[in-house]
Amino acid sequence: MDTPSDTEVLLFGALGEAVVKFWSNLPQAVQQHLFEQAVTCRGERVRQPLALYLHDKHSRTVDAIKAHAMPEPDSLGG
């Protein structure tokens, strides 16, 4: 994977800020698609922190995103 240039990092950041700003106004299907694409791009390690971040920032967050972000208990009840 190529390392993004400084310009790309700036542009990705600007686009990300814009998406977060209008997240609550996006249709749930678009929210879900963007969320899953972010996880695909950055890996499963971002799923829970991203879901929590979006939930904390916006009152209307896709229930499916929140459900996917919750860690499942193991078979020992933990």
Secondary structure, DSSP 8 states (H G I E B T S, - for coil): -----HHHHHHHHHHHHHHHHTGGGS-HHHHHHHHHHHHHHH-GGGHHHHHHHHHHH-S---HHHHHHHS----TT--
